[in-house]
Amino acid sequence: MFFLGDLLGKKTRMPTAQEALPGRADPIPTSSEHAVSGRPLHGPYPEGLEKAMFGMGCFWGAERLFWQTEGVWVTAVGYAGGLTPNPTYRETTTGMTGHAEVVLVVFDPAKISYRDLLRIFWESHDPTQGMRQGNDVGTTYRSAIYTFGTEQQELAARSKEDYEAALAASGRGRVTTELAPAPQFYFAEAEHQQYLAKNPGGYCGLQGTGVACPIPASVA
């Protein structure tokens, strides 16, 4: 029991630079094309498209949610927000890389706004659980918004405040979502890209709170 508690404690605590796994200099092998749309995962992306990055627990269900959204051009899953360069899936699940499982969303702002993506993000998982999402426990499964540019940062911060107020009014706890400028994104292995398209009966732990998100119309 002590061993189990110690293991879980390590998985739910961000590692220090000295503790983090060393990783590797070169990127790990991954897919080049999206398994559903056939579009390039790594770019270059068409002019005028924008990027967003979200952590919502297990990235399999989160990615499917976004690739099925009108206006999203391509999605990819990967690891971000940690210390270990070019980590593997197995390494991240130990909690000793510090990375969150995230979805990179490339979208057309003429068809869907960043505000709409934020609403999907907030309403489709529980952002109050700290280093977990349901039965998935560890730093890997934390809620996170990694932003590209000042406008995304400001709108994400305001939406976090508004959704925390909505959750509090419903008797829920404070939002623990990490909000930071987008760090290095490491593409996950090919088997994890569009996993639920390849494995329709696969695990998806994505579950919202049932609380609607009041997204502001514009950045003040």
Secondary structure, 3 states (H helix, E strand, C coil): CHHHHHHHHHHCCCCCCCCCCCCCCCCCCCCCECCCCCCECCCCCCCCCEEEEEEECCHHHHHHHHHCCCCEEEEEEEEECCCCCCCCHHHHCCCCCCCEEEEEEEECCCCCCHHHHHHHHHHCCCCCCCCEECCEECHHHCEEEEECCHHHHHHHHHHHHHHHHHHHHCCCCCCCCEEEECCCCEECCHHHCCHHHHCCCCCCCCCCCCCCCCCCCCCC
